Amino acid sequence: MVQKVAIYCRVSTFDQSCSRQERDLREYAQKAGYEVVGIWFETASGSKNNRVARKQVMNLAQARKIDGVLVTELTRWGRSTIDLITTLQDLAHWGVSVIATTGLQFDLTTPQGKLIASIMASLAEFERDLVRERVCSGLAAAKANGQKLGRKPGQRVKADLYEPKVLQMVTEGYSYRRIAHELHLSKTTVNDIVKRDRENQLKNQT
């Protein structure tokens, strides 16, 4: 049974208000007997990467300080299908449910929630297989074109191939450890990719 929950409210533009979401979620929490540990508000479009409030809620979940996140609907939580899948998978790993007052729910205490968690795990594995397949195809194409694939001093073949995916996952808020696990890289490789990218950004700014 979910007991401690964080309420998360999001609107897309500054001329909108979270007041209705807050009211509905407070009422829902009271009727369900949930203990609300806090309410987080966010103004961000569906495609915006930097969601500070959501990151704070994720940190609470990772620290096992909440049992669930309460939203009006799952579209308020996820900015895209992939983002929704990956964040819900992280929450499932920490044993935290996402309870939507309308529509689909991700409540790990229900058969429906457990089924969704299983489907997401399969989708995540499918995505990892696609990444590996693209890497192998790229290497095969390069070899067919006569390129030497052996590593030379200063070359980082594997790191360069995975760089776009690593930087995307960093932008979406994944930890270096999680990225390394998902892409089957070492944490050092992930750290080096991010470090080089930041150094390049500084060079371009000067």
C-alpha positions as CSV (number, residue, x, y, z in Angstrom):
1,M,0.0,0.0,0.0
2,V,1.4,3.4,-1.0
3,Q,1.7,5.6,2.1
4,K,4.0,8.6,1.6
5,V,3.6,10.5,-1.7
6,A,5.0,13.5,-3.4
7,I,2.6,15.6,-5.4
8,Y,3.9,16.8,-8.8
9,C,2.1,19.4,-10.8
10,R,3.3,20.7,-14.2
11,V,2.0,23.2,-16.8
12,S,3.5,24.1,-20.1
13,T,3.5,27.9,-20.1
14,F,3.8,30.7,-17.5
15,D,0.2,31.9,-18.3
16,Q,-1.1,28.6,-17.0
17,S,-1.6,27.7,-13.3
18,C,-1.1,24.5,-11.3
19,S,-3.8,25.4,-8.9
20,R,-6.4,23.0,-10.3
21,Q,-3.9,20.2,-10.4
22,E,-2.9,20.9,-6.8
23,R,-6.5,21.0,-5.6
24,D,-7.4,17.8,-7.3
25,L,-4.3,15.9,-6.1
26,R,-4.7,17.1,-2.5
27,E,-8.3,15.9,-2.5
28,Y,-7.3,12.5,-4.1
29,A,-4.5,12.1,-1.5
30,Q,-6.9,12.8,1.4
31,K,-9.5,10.3,0.1
32,A,-6.9,7.6,-0.5
33,G,-5.3,8.2,2.9
34,Y,-1.9,9.1,1.6
35,E,0.6,11.2,3.6
36,V,1.8,14.1,1.4
37,V,5.5,14.8,2.1
38,G,5.6,17.8,-0.3
39,I,4.2,19.5,-3.4
40,W,6.4,20.3,-6.4
41,F,5.4,22.7,-9.2
42,E,7.0,22.9,-12.6
43,T,6.5,25.2,-15.6
44,A,8.0,23.4,-18.6
45,S,7.0,22.3,-22.1
46,G,6.6,18.6,-22.9
47,S,10.0,18.6,-24.7
48,K,12.0,20.6,-22.1
49,N,14.9,18.6,-20.7
50,N,15.7,20.6,-17.6
51,R,13.0,19.8,-15.0
52,V,14.4,20.8,-11.6
53,A,11.3,20.0,-9.6
54,R,10.9,16.5,-11.2
55,K,14.6,15.8,-10.5
56,Q,14.0,16.7,-6.8
57,V,11.1,14.2,-6.7
58,M,13.3,11.6,-8.4
59,N,16.0,12.2,-5.8
60,L,13.4,11.6,-3.0
61,A,12.4,8.3,-4.7
62,Q,16.0,7.2,-5.0
63,A,16.5,7.9,-1.3
64,R,13.5,5.7,-0.6
65,K,11.8,8.7,1.2
66,I,8.5,8.3,-0.7
67,D,6.4,5.4,-1.8
68,G,4.7,7.1,-4.7
69,V,4.4,10.2,-6.9
70,L,0.9,11.6,-7.4
71,V,0.0,13.3,-10.7
72,T,-3.2,14.2,-12.6
73,E,-2.1,12.1,-15.6
74,L,1.1,10.4,-16.8
75,T,1.6,13.1,-19.5
76,R,2.3,15.6,-16.7
77,W,5.2,13.4,-15.6
78,G,6.9,12.2,-18.9
79,R,8.1,14.6,-21.5
80,S,8.1,11.9,-24.2
81,T,7.4,8.2,-24.5
82,I,11.0,7.2,-24.1
83,D,11.5,9.6,-21.2
84,L,8.3,8.2,-19.5
85,I,9.5,4.6,-19.9
86,T,13.0,5.3,-18.6
87,T,11.9,7.3,-15.6
88,L,9.2,4.8,-14.7
89,Q,11.7,2.0,-15.0
90,D,14.0,3.9,-12.5
91,L,11.1,4.4,-10.1
92,A,10.2,0.7,-10.4
93,H,13.8,-0.2,-9.5
94,W,13.4,1.9,-6.3
95,G,9.9,0.5,-5.6
96,V,8.1,3.8,-6.2
97,S,4.8,4.0,-7.9
98,V,3.3,6.8,-10.0
99,I,-0.3,7.3,-9.3
100,A,-2.4,9.2,-11.9
101,T,-5.8,10.4,-10.9
102,T,-7.1,10.0,-14.4
103,G,-6.1,7.5,-17.1
104,L,-3.3,5.0,-17.0
105,Q,-1.5,4.4,-13.7
106,F,1.8,3.0,-12.7
107,D,0.9,1.6,-9.3
108,L,3.4,-1.2,-8.4
109,T,0.9,-2.5,-5.8
110,T,-1.6,-3.5,-8.6
111,P,-1.4,-6.2,-11.3
112,Q,-1.6,-3.5,-14.0
113,G,1.4,-1.7,-12.6
114,K,3.4,-4.9,-12.4
115,L,2.5,-5.7,-16.0
116,I,3.6,-2.2,-17.1
117,A,6.9,-2.6,-15.2
118,S,7.6,-5.9,-17.0
119,I,6.8,-4.4,-20.4
120,M,9.1,-1.4,-19.8
121,A,11.9,-3.7,-18.8
122,S,11.5,-5.5,-22.1
123,L,11.4,-2.2,-24.1
124,A,14.6,-1.0,-22.3
125,E,16.3,-4.3,-23.3
126,F,15.1,-3.9,-26.8
127,E,16.5,-0.3,-27.0
128,R,19.9,-1.6,-25.7
129,D,19.9,-4.3,-28.4
130,L,19.2,-1.6,-31.1
131,V,22.1,0.5,-29.9
132,R,24.4,-2.5,-30.0
133,E,23.2,-3.4,-33.4
134,R,23.7,0.1,-34.8
135,V,27.3,0.1,-33.4
136,C,28.1,-3.2,-35.0
137,S,26.6,-2.1,-38.3
138,G,28.6,1.1,-38.2
139,L,31.8,-0.8,-37.5
140,A,31.0,-3.3,-40.4
141,A,30.3,-0.4,-42.8
142,A,33.5,1.3,-41.8
143,K,35.5,-1.9,-42.3
144,A,33.9,-2.5,-45.7
145,N,35.0,1.0,-46.8
146,G,38.5,0.2,-46.0
147,Q,38.8,2.1,-42.7
148,K,41.2,0.6,-40.2
149,L,39.3,-0.1,-37.0
150,G,42.3,-0.8,-34.8
151,R,42.7,1.8,-32.1
152,K,45.6,4.2,-32.6
153,P,47.0,6.6,-30.0
154,G,44.5,9.3,-29.3
155,Q,41.6,7.4,-30.9
156,R,38.4,6.4,-29.0
157,V,36.4,4.4,-31.4
158,K,33.9,2.9,-29.0
159,A,33.5,6.2,-27.0
160,D,33.0,8.2,-30.1
161,L,30.3,5.8,-31.4
162,Y,28.4,6.0,-28.1
163,E,29.0,9.7,-27.4
164,P,25.6,10.9,-28.9
165,K,23.6,8.4,-26.8
166,V,25.6,9.1,-23.6
167,L,25.2,12.9,-23.9
168,Q,21.4,12.5,-24.6
169,M,21.0,10.4,-21.5
170,V,23.0,12.9,-19.4
171,T,20.7,15.6,-20.6
172,E,17.7,13.5,-19.6
173,G,19.1,13.3,-16.0
174,Y,20.6,9.8,-15.9
175,S,23.4,9.2,-13.5
176,Y,26.8,8.1,-15.0
177,R,26.5,4.8,-13.3
178,R,23.1,4.2,-14.9
179,I,24.3,5.2,-18.3
180,A,27.3,2.9,-18.0
181,H,25.0,0.0,-17.1
182,E,22.5,0.7,-19.8
183,L,25.1,1.0,-22.6
184,H,27.6,-1.6,-21.3
185,L,30.3,1.0,-20.9
186,S,32.7,1.7,-18.0
187,K,31.9,4.6,-15.8
188,T,35.3,6.0,-16.6
189,T,34.3,6.0,-20.3
190,V,31.1,7.8,-19.6
191,N,32.9,10.4,-17.5
192,D,35.5,11.0,-20.2
193,I,32.8,11.5,-22.9
194,V,31.0,14.1,-20.8
195,K,34.3,15.8,-19.8
196,R,35.4,16.1,-23.4
197,D,32.0,17.5,-24.4
198,R,32.2,20.2,-21.7
199,E,35.7,21.1,-22.7
200,N,34.7,21.5,-26.3
201,Q,31.7,23.7,-25.3
202,L,34.1,25.9,-23.3
203,K,36.5,26.2,-26.3
204,N,33.6,27.2,-28.5
205,Q,32.5,29.9,-26.1
206,T,36.0,31.5,-26.0
